[in-house]
Amino acid sequence: MIYIMTEAENELAKIIWENEPLPSGELVRLAQERLQWKKPTTYTVLRKICNNGIFQNNNAVVKKMAEDKITFE
């Protein structure tokens, strides 16, 4: 199955790819700084992209899943 990220998901993904692995609290800070997002927005979008198998958030550390599962269009 191919999952096409929304613009918001893509913006958060860029931050994660540039900085991963990173603590989720740091991701919240970076999203606030770069995207002017509040904490609930960051966690909502993060949950969506984690549920779609793009990233994982384990023990409050966010990182990408296996690279072979990610395709860029």
BELVENZI-V25897 format. One line per field, one symbol per residue. burial: # if it has 16 or more other ideal C-beta (glycine too) atoms within 10 Angstrom, else .. Layout:
burial=???
//
This chain:
burial=....#..##..##.##.....#.#..##.##...#.#...###.##.###...##.#....#.#.........
//
